[in-house]
Amino acid sequence: MSLGHKTFAILFLTVVGLTAVLYATTRVLMLQNFLSLEQRETQSAVERAENALNDDIAKLAATTNDYGAWDRTYGFMQNPSPDYIRQEFKDQTLQGLGINSILLLGPLGKAVYFKDYDLLREQETESPAVQMALASDPWVRLVGASSTPGSGIFLLPQGPTLIAACPILTSERKGPARGVLVMTRHLDEALIARLKAGTRSSISVELAASPVLATDFQAARAVLQSNRKAITIQVRSESSVAGYGLLEDVSGKPALLLRVDMPRAVFQQGEASLRYFLGALCLASLVFGAVTMLLLRYAVLARLTHLNAEISRIGDGRDLRERVAVSGNDELSRLGGAINTMLEALQNGDTQFREISENIHQVFWVKDQDTQEVVYVSPPWESSSGLTRESLYSGSEFWLETIHPEDRSLVAEMLEKQRRGKKGEAEFRIVRPDETIWWIWCRYFPVFTAEGHLTETVGLSEDVTEYKNAEQTLLRSQQEVWNVMGTVAQTSPR
């Protein structure tokens, strides 16, 4: 992998990593804020629904108090008159006030008057069970005995209802109380629809003690009853969230579960914002990465490429007199200067090596281990062998044919030792082009890297023909002396 590719990979991974970390951190922080805002809005919606229901209870309580603390009602309880009933509790009046039932209860708990009215059908109905439930309820009797009005939610056999009770007093609210006035308003679909319209929310109401509650209502009831929370919130789907409230009856017991469904507009807007943020972040990362890569390529990589090309040019030309072109005054420029200094040192060393190798009478040679080719041989070779250096550089084995037939096995053994990285020396004869025989002495050494890898073999060769001839002459002379001495010994008298 090139340096440019490595730089691109590092920059790409860095940008991707930073983008991922930044997006993940922002997502966590922003979604937490959006979720908190969603929960606050849902809680506010539940509170608005409860307040709207409390407003209806308050209106019913105000109407009940107006009728209960009134001289006409006070007088009616002493002397019941059909005129009062006919004038004050007509069907139109109940329809306008939104009242389902009215109960006038005497001090001894006896019903003086009761009327149940169906607001949807706009007609009076017979509901003795409702009359009995209201007349016998302890809370209703307590209101009459305490002379303190009360209101809230009441559970009738027909279903939940809003109730208000007021002691029957004079208009100056003086007594003694002559009983209690009770008014109710059924918490039916019509009232819930009006609550929905007033709060602009989707509202559902269920009995807290119902055995057939939906799963979400059961979970909400468990949380609200165990933790005594006023409101709890559940995420129902990706697009809907619900808030739940527990409503108590007039006796303080859990009566109703109120649910307000809301779209997750805030959360969805938060996710949309995050998607836009991710898109902008990716675009910014791409631009940043591209600009950074261009700057690196122009300021660093291009100069490194140029420096590499210069070094390759000098290496291919094998001319140590060449120098790297250097410009600027930074680390890369100093690197180019260091390379030039190294080239100068190599040139000086090469010059000294050539002076030594070309001026000694021995032949210095270098053979590459991989190719088994002689890559360098000093000039004395031509004078000693009669062969050109080009024949050795080219890898030709023509010079092996010049070996004396009797010494070729010795030379083959020497070459095998060189291939196996052994050091040694040998003497062998060569036959020159003029058919004269020359003796060559050769000593060779293997060269290893720091890791122990054999890279080349270097050696010294020398023409020892004169020495060998002198040695042969000496041997012959010695032999002749011995022969003469033997002849003399044989011819001398005993």
PAGUSE-590310 format. One record per residue (C-alpha): residue number from 1; x, y, z; residue in three letters. Coordinates in steps of 0.02 Angstrom, whole numbers, always signed. Example, Ala and Ser with C-alpha at 12.3 -4.5 7.8 and 13.67 -1.06 7.14 Angstrom:
! residues 2
- pos,X,Y,Z,code
- 1,+615,-225,+390,ala
- 2,+684,-53,+357,ser
This chain:
! residues 494
- pos,X,Y,Z,code
- 1,+0,+0,+0,met
- 2,+69,+169,-50,ser
- 3,+94,+312,+72,leu
- 4,-48,+406,-13,gly
- 5,-167,+261,+11,his
- 6,-113,+242,+193,lys
- 7,-139,+428,+222,thr
- 8,-311,+419,+141,phe
- 9,-358,+267,+246,ala
- 10,-300,+351,+408,ile
- 11,-391,+512,+365,leu
- 12,-548,+417,+314,phe
- 13,-551,+315,+474,leu
- 14,-518,+470,+579,thr
- 15,-658,+569,+497,val
- 16,-779,+422,+508,val
- 17,-735,+391,+690,gly
- 18,-754,+574,+738,leu
- 19,-918,+585,+642,thr
- 20,-985,+429,+727,ala
- 21,-934,+487,+901,val
- 22,-1003,+662,+873,leu
- 23,-1166,+597,+801,tyr
- 24,-1188,+467,+939,ala
- 25,-1154,+595,+1075,thr
- 26,-1269,+724,+996,thr
- 27,-1405,+593,+969,arg
- 28,-1401,+538,+1150,val
- 29,-1404,+717,+1216,leu
- 30,-1533,+783,+1093,met
- 31,-1650,+633,+1105,leu
- 32,-1645,+644,+1294,gln
- 33,-1699,+825,+1280,asn
- 34,-1834,+784,+1153,phe
- 35,-1896,+640,+1261,leu
- 36,-1901,+753,+1413,ser
- 37,-1997,+883,+1313,leu
- 38,-2116,+749,+1248,glu
- 39,-2147,+688,+1426,gln
- 40,-2179,+865,+1487,arg
- 41,-2302,+897,+1347,glu
- 42,-2390,+731,+1378,thr
- 43,-2398,+768,+1564,gln
- 44,-2469,+940,+1525,ser
- 45,-2601,+860,+1413,ala
- 46,-2654,+742,+1553,val
- 47,-2660,+889,+1674,glu
- 48,-2767,+988,+1551,arg
- 49,-2887,+842,+1536,ala
- 50,-2898,+826,+1725,glu
- 51,-2921,+1014,+1743,asn
- 52,-3059,+1011,+1611,ala
- 53,-3147,+872,+1707,leu
- 54,-3123,+967,+1869,asn
- 55,-3199,+1121,+1786,asp
- 56,-3355,+1020,+1744,asp
- 57,-3362,+960,+1923,ile
- 58,-3340,+1139,+1983,ala
- 59,-3482,+1199,+1870,lys
- 60,-3595,+1061,+1934,leu
- 61,-3547,+1107,+2113,ala
- 62,-3586,+1291,+2080,ala
- 63,-3758,+1248,+2011,thr
- 64,-3792,+1132,+2159,thr
- 65,-3739,+1266,+2283,asn
- 66,-3851,+1394,+2197,asp
- 67,-4001,+1282,+2218,tyr
- 68,-3955,+1211,+2389,gly
- 69,-3922,+1376,+2478,ala
- 70,-4081,+1460,+2420,trp
- 71,-4234,+1517,+2514,asp
- 72,-4356,+1435,+2391,arg
- 73,-4271,+1267,+2410,thr
- 74,-4263,+1291,+2598,tyr
- 75,-4450,+1330,+2602,gly
- 76,-4491,+1183,+2487,phe
- 77,-4408,+1061,+2607,met
- 78,-4524,+1124,+2746,gln
- 79,-4682,+1132,+2638,asn
- 80,-4659,+1033,+2477,pro
- 81,-4748,+1120,+2334,ser
- 82,-4773,+1054,+2157,pro
- 83,-4750,+1231,+2090,asp
- 84,-4569,+1235,+2145,tyr
- 85,-4531,+1072,+2058,ile
- 86,-4624,+1120,+1903,arg
- 87,-4540,+1291,+1890,gln
- 88,-4361,+1247,+1940,glu
- 89,-4329,+1072,+1875,phe
- 90,-4409,+1071,+1704,lys
- 91,-4333,+962,+1569,asp
- 92,-4270,+1114,+1475,gln
- 93,-4182,+1174,+1632,thr
- 94,-4094,+1009,+1659,leu
- 95,-4048,+1001,+1475,gln
- 96,-3974,+1174,+1482,gly
- 97,-3879,+1142,+1644,leu
- 98,-3819,+972,+1585,gly
- 99,-3887,+878,+1735,ile
- 100,-3939,+696,+1734,asn
- 101,-4017,+677,+1905,ser
- 102,-4078,+780,+2053,ile
- 103,-4110,+715,+2229,leu
- 104,-4185,+813,+2373,leu
- 105,-4151,+715,+2532,leu
- 106,-4231,+761,+2698,gly
- 107,-4140,+771,+2865,pro
- 108,-4190,+594,+2910,leu
- 109,-4127,+523,+2746,gly
- 110,-4296,+515,+2661,lys
- 111,-4304,+562,+2478,ala
- 112,-4419,+713,+2456,val
- 113,-4393,+725,+2268,tyr
- 114,-4293,+631,+2135,phe
- 115,-4283,+651,+1948,lys
- 116,-4172,+561,+1822,asp
- 117,-4155,+638,+1649,tyr
- 118,-4077,+568,+1490,asp
- 119,-3982,+711,+1408,leu
- 120,-3955,+615,+1246,leu
- 121,-4137,+565,+1224,arg
- 122,-4200,+725,+1309,glu
- 123,-4327,+634,+1415,gln
- 124,-4357,+586,+1596,glu
- 125,-4317,+406,+1644,thr
- 126,-4357,+292,+1789,glu
- 127,-4198,+247,+1885,ser
- 128,-4240,+183,+2059,pro
- 129,-4068,+104,+2073,ala
- 130,-3987,+274,+2052,val
- 131,-4103,+351,+2182,gln
- 132,-4066,+212,+2305,met
- 133,-3877,+223,+2277,ala
- 134,-3875,+411,+2305,leu
- 135,-3994,+411,+2454,ala
- 136,-3900,+272,+2544,ser
- 137,-3723,+331,+2513,asp
- 138,-3629,+380,+2673,pro
- 139,-3540,+524,+2587,trp
- 140,-3707,+606,+2538,val
- 141,-3770,+589,+2717,arg
- 142,-3606,+660,+2783,leu
- 143,-3625,+816,+2674,val
- 144,-3798,+845,+2745,gly
- 145,-3740,+820,+2924,ala
- 146,-3584,+929,+2908,ser
- 147,-3667,+1075,+2819,ser
- 148,-3515,+1079,+2701,thr
- 149,-3540,+1060,+2513,pro
- 150,-3444,+924,+2421,gly
- 151,-3412,+866,+2243,ser
- 152,-3312,+741,+2142,gly
- 153,-3328,+576,+2052,ile
- 154,-3457,+448,+2104,phe
- 155,-3474,+269,+2043,leu
- 156,-3654,+221,+2006,leu
- 157,-3709,+49,+1947,pro
- 158,-3738,+127,+1775,gln
- 159,-3562,+194,+1769,gly
- 160,-3455,+340,+1831,pro
- 161,-3537,+507,+1859,thr
- 162,-3494,+681,+1919,leu
- 163,-3581,+723,+2082,ile
- 164,-3608,+877,+2188,ala
- 165,-3699,+888,+2355,ala
- 166,-3746,+1041,+2455,cys
- 167,-3838,+1060,+2622,pro
- 168,-4007,+1144,+2601,ile
- 169,-3990,+1314,+2687,leu
- 170,-4059,+1489,+2668,thr
- 171,-3991,+1611,+2543,ser
- 172,-3884,+1683,+2686,glu
- 173,-3821,+1505,+2714,arg
- 174,-3902,+1490,+2881,lys
- 175,-3988,+1340,+2954,gly
- 176,-4026,+1226,+3025,pro
- 177,-4001,+1120,+2869,ala
- 178,-4161,+1043,+2804,arg
- 179,-4078,+905,+2707,gly
- 180,-3959,+893,+2560,val
- 181,-3973,+929,+2374,leu
- 182,-3881,+808,+2258,val
- 183,-3850,+835,+2070,met
- 184,-3759,+717,+1952,thr
- 185,-3692,+720,+1775,arg
- 186,-3650,+554,+1692,his
- 187,-3471,+537,+1631,leu
- 188,-3531,+469,+1465,asp
- 189,-3467,+476,+1287,glu
- 190,-3546,+646,+1258,ala
- 191,-3453,+722,+1405,leu
- 192,-3290,+638,+1353,ile
- 193,-3313,+703,+1176,ala
- 194,-3335,+878,+1247,arg
- 195,-3177,+856,+1349,leu
- 196,-3084,+801,+1192,lys
- 197,-3144,+953,+1097,ala
- 198,-3100,+1070,+1239,gly
- 199,-2924,+1001,+1265,thr
- 200,-2893,+951,+1084,arg
- 201,-2831,+783,+1144,ser
- 202,-2882,+602,+1126,ser
- 203,-2954,+553,+1295,ile
- 204,-3006,+381,+1359,ser
- 205,-3080,+338,+1529,val
- 206,-3089,+166,+1609,glu
- 207,-3144,+103,+1780,leu
- 208,-2991,+74,+1889,ala
- 209,-3066,-85,+1961,ala
- 210,-3119,-158,+1794,ser
- 211,-3060,-339,+1771,pro
- 212,-3051,-322,+1582,val
- 213,-2930,-175,+1566,leu
- 214,-2817,-164,+1416,ala
- 215,-2633,-207,+1443,thr
- 216,-2574,-27,+1443,asp
- 217,-2708,+23,+1570,phe
- 218,-2657,-122,+1682,gln
- 219,-2475,-69,+1676,ala
- 220,-2522,+112,+1711,ala
- 221,-2635,+61,+1857,arg
- 222,-2494,-41,+1935,ala
- 223,-2373,+106,+1924,val
- 224,-2497,+236,+1985,leu
- 225,-2559,+133,+2132,gln
- 226,-2389,+66,+2188,ser
- 227,-2289,+226,+2172,asn
- 228,-2430,+347,+2208,arg
- 229,-2386,+441,+2052,lys
- 230,-2507,+571,+1988,ala
- 231,-2461,+541,+1806,ile
- 232,-2365,+405,+1714,thr
- 233,-2314,+401,+1531,ile
- 234,-2297,+256,+1408,gln
- 235,-2231,+252,+1231,val
- 236,-2361,+152,+1135,arg
- 237,-2278,+153,+964,ser
- 238,-2156,+249,+855,glu
- 239,-2292,+377,+821,ser
- 240,-2395,+378,+982,ser
- 241,-2366,+413,+1167,val
- 242,-2494,+407,+1307,ala
- 243,-2508,+488,+1477,gly
- 244,-2608,+409,+1618,tyr
- 245,-2688,+484,+1773,gly
- 246,-2779,+403,+1918,leu
- 247,-2941,+490,+1972,leu
- 248,-3012,+459,+2146,glu
- 249,-3195,+461,+2195,asp
- 250,-3274,+570,+2329,val
- 251,-3217,+444,+2461,ser
- 252,-3034,+453,+2408,gly
- 253,-3030,+280,+2328,lys
- 254,-2961,+246,+2153,pro
- 255,-3107,+265,+2034,ala
- 256,-3053,+301,+1855,leu
- 257,-2902,+286,+1743,leu
- 258,-2883,+432,+1623,leu
- 259,-2779,+410,+1465,arg
- 260,-2727,+548,+1345,val
- 261,-2653,+492,+1178,asp
- 262,-2536,+609,+1087,met
- 263,-2438,+598,+926,pro
- 264,-2249,+595,+947,arg
- 265,-2227,+753,+846,ala
- 266,-2090,+820,+958,val
- 267,-1990,+659,+956,phe
- 268,-2014,+637,+769,gln
- 269,-1959,+816,+740,gln
- 270,-1807,+778,+847,gly
- 271,-1765,+625,+742,glu
- 272,-1790,+725,+583,ala
- 273,-1673,+859,+652,ser
- 274,-1545,+724,+691,leu
- 275,-1558,+657,+513,arg
- 276,-1528,+831,+445,tyr
- 277,-1385,+851,+567,phe
- 278,-1310,+685,+512,leu
- 279,-1324,+737,+330,gly
- 280,-1242,+904,+365,ala
- 281,-1109,+818,+471,leu
- 282,-1069,+693,+333,cys
- 283,-1061,+831,+203,leu
- 284,-947,+935,+314,ala
- 285,-839,+782,+348,ser
- 286,-823,+747,+162,leu
- 287,-775,+926,+125,val
- 288,-653,+929,+271,phe
- 289,-577,+763,+220,gly
- 290,-561,+815,+38,ala
- 291,-481,+982,+81,val
- 292,-364,+899,+207,thr
- 293,-316,+765,+81,met
- 294,-280,+896,-53,leu
- 295,-173,+997,+66,leu
- 296,-78,+842,+121,leu
- 297,-54,+788,-59,arg
- 298,+9,+959,-110,tyr
- 299,+116,+998,+43,ala
- 300,+182,+825,+88,val
- 301,+139,+681,-27,leu
- 302,+185,+770,-189,ala
- 303,+355,+814,-119,arg
- 304,+381,+638,-54,leu
- 305,+335,+570,-225,thr
- 306,+459,+689,-305,his
- 307,+593,+637,-181,leu
- 308,+558,+453,-215,asn
- 309,+568,+484,-403,ala
- 310,+735,+572,-384,glu
- 311,+805,+429,-280,ile
- 312,+740,+301,-405,ser
- 313,+819,+399,-548,arg
- 314,+988,+401,-461,ile
- 315,+972,+216,-416,gly
- 316,+928,+166,-594,asp
- 317,+1071,+268,-666,gly
- 318,+1194,+201,-536,arg
- 319,+1283,+367,-545,asp
- 320,+1333,+423,-371,leu
- 321,+1380,+594,-439,arg
- 322,+1195,+637,-458,glu
- 323,+1106,+734,-321,arg
- 324,+925,+752,-264,val
- 325,+843,+919,-305,ala
- 326,+804,+1006,-139,val
- 327,+690,+1157,-112,ser
- 328,+616,+1236,+44,gly
- 329,+673,+1233,+224,asn
- 330,+569,+1101,+312,asp
- 331,+589,+920,+366,glu
- 332,+572,+853,+188,leu
- 333,+703,+976,+126,ser
- 334,+820,+923,+265,arg
- 335,+785,+741,+218,leu
- 336,+836,+780,+39,gly
- 337,+994,+863,+104,gly
- 338,+1032,+710,+211,ala
- 339,+1010,+598,+58,ile
- 340,+1131,+708,-40,asn
- 341,+1256,+697,+102,thr
- 342,+1238,+508,+101,met
- 343,+1261,+504,-87,leu
- 344,+1418,+607,-69,glu
- 345,+1485,+488,+63,ala
- 346,+1443,+340,-48,leu
- 347,+1529,+424,-194,gln
- 348,+1685,+453,-90,asn
- 349,+1681,+274,-27,gly
- 350,+1654,+206,-202,asp
- 351,+1798,+311,-268,thr
- 352,+1913,+248,-131,gln
- 353,+1856,+69,-160,phe
- 354,+1889,+81,-346,arg
- 355,+2060,+159,-317,glu
- 356,+2107,+16,-202,ile
- 357,+2031,-123,-307,ser
- 358,+2104,-57,-469,glu
- 359,+2279,-32,-401,asn
- 360,+2311,-195,-311,ile
- 361,+2385,-342,-405,his
- 362,+2251,-461,-340,gln
- 363,+2084,-474,-427,val
- 364,+1935,-426,-317,phe
- 365,+1765,-494,-366,trp
- 366,+1586,-499,-300,val
- 367,+1455,-630,-346,lys
- 368,+1268,-613,-310,asp
- 369,+1197,-761,-214,gln
- 370,+1024,-761,-294,asp
- 371,+1078,-749,-476,thr
- 372,+1251,-826,-456,gln
- 373,+1314,-689,-571,glu
- 374,+1475,-593,-545,val
- 375,+1419,-415,-518,val
- 376,+1592,-339,-499,tyr
- 377,+1769,-386,-545,val
- 378,+1921,-274,-536,ser
- 379,+2021,-232,-692,pro
- 380,+2169,-348,-661,pro
- 381,+2056,-492,-712,trp
- 382,+2078,-455,-897,glu
- 383,+2265,-456,-885,ser
- 384,+2269,-617,-784,ser
- 385,+2135,-717,-873,ser
- 386,+2128,-645,-1045,gly
- 387,+1937,-633,-1029,leu
- 388,+1834,-473,-1026,thr
- 389,+1734,-418,-873,arg
- 390,+1577,-409,-980,glu
- 391,+1580,-598,-1001,ser
- 392,+1569,-616,-812,leu
- 393,+1439,-478,-787,tyr
- 394,+1326,-560,-915,ser
- 395,+1326,-723,-819,gly
- 396,+1415,-817,-960,ser
- 397,+1501,-979,-912,glu
- 398,+1623,-968,-1057,phe
- 399,+1761,-935,-935,trp
- 400,+1727,-1104,-852,leu
- 401,+1780,-1185,-1015,glu
- 402,+1950,-1107,-993,thr
- 403,+1978,-1212,-837,ile
- 404,+2106,-1350,-862,his
- 405,+2011,-1515,-881,pro
- 406,+2105,-1592,-735,glu
- 407,+2049,-1449,-619,asp
- 408,+1867,-1432,-669,arg
- 409,+1806,-1548,-530,ser
- 410,+1903,-1441,-406,leu
- 411,+1823,-1282,-474,val
- 412,+1648,-1362,-469,ala
- 413,+1676,-1406,-286,glu
- 414,+1731,-1226,-251,met
- 415,+1575,-1156,-335,leu
- 416,+1463,-1274,-235,glu
- 417,+1543,-1214,-74,lys
- 418,+1510,-1035,-127,gln
- 419,+1326,-1075,-159,arg
- 420,+1313,-1152,+15,arg
- 421,+1394,-1001,+97,gly
- 422,+1559,-1082,+143,lys
- 423,+1726,-997,+143,lys
- 424,+1885,-1072,+73,gly
- 425,+2025,-1061,-54,glu
- 426,+2083,-1157,-205,ala
- 427,+2217,-1162,-339,glu
- 428,+2174,-1209,-517,phe
- 429,+2240,-1190,-693,arg
- 430,+2164,-1097,-840,ile
- 431,+2206,-1112,-1023,val
- 432,+2226,-942,-1103,arg
- 433,+2175,-905,-1282,pro
- 434,+2359,-922,-1334,asp
- 435,+2353,-1100,-1259,glu
- 436,+2471,-1055,-1119,thr
- 437,+2428,-1121,-947,ile
- 438,+2412,-1003,-800,trp
- 439,+2389,-1042,-615,trp
- 440,+2255,-946,-518,ile
- 441,+2242,-939,-329,trp
- 442,+2068,-896,-263,cys
- 443,+2006,-859,-86,arg
- 444,+1820,-825,-56,tyr
- 445,+1707,-771,+89,phe
- 446,+1517,-772,+110,pro
- 447,+1426,-610,+157,val
- 448,+1273,-623,+270,phe
- 449,+1142,-495,+325,thr
- 450,+1104,-458,+507,ala
- 451,+964,-587,+497,glu
- 452,+1085,-721,+435,gly
- 453,+1030,-717,+253,his
- 454,+1169,-753,+125,leu
- 455,+1172,-611,-1,thr
- 456,+1337,-626,-96,glu
- 457,+1509,-700,-103,thr
- 458,+1666,-595,-115,val
- 459,+1837,-656,-158,gly
- 460,+2016,-620,-204,leu
- 461,+2104,-703,-352,ser
- 462,+2288,-691,-397,glu
- 463,+2396,-751,-539,asp
- 464,+2523,-869,-459,val
- 465,+2591,-941,-622,thr
- 466,+2768,-877,-592,glu
- 467,+2766,-947,-417,tyr
- 468,+2702,-1115,-477,lys
- 469,+2828,-1117,-621,asn
- 470,+2969,-1076,-501,ala
- 471,+2906,-1211,-386,glu
- 472,+2903,-1336,-531,gln
- 473,+3079,-1281,-585,thr
- 474,+3140,-1301,-408,leu
- 475,+3063,-1473,-396,leu
- 476,+3142,-1524,-562,arg
- 477,+3311,-1457,-508,ser
- 478,+3297,-1549,-345,gln
- 479,+3250,-1707,-437,gln
- 480,+3398,-1687,-555,glu
- 481,+3514,-1665,-406,val
- 482,+3446,-1822,-329,trp
- 483,+3466,-1912,-494,asn
- 484,+3648,-1855,-511,val
- 485,+3685,-1902,-332,met
- 486,+3610,-2074,-364,gly
- 487,+3714,-2100,-520,thr
- 488,+3874,-2048,-431,val
- 489,+3835,-2164,-291,ala
- 490,+3813,-2310,-409,gln
- 491,+3975,-2280,-509,thr
- 492,+4091,-2245,-363,ser
- 493,+4207,-2391,-307,pro
- 494,+4156,-2482,-152,arg
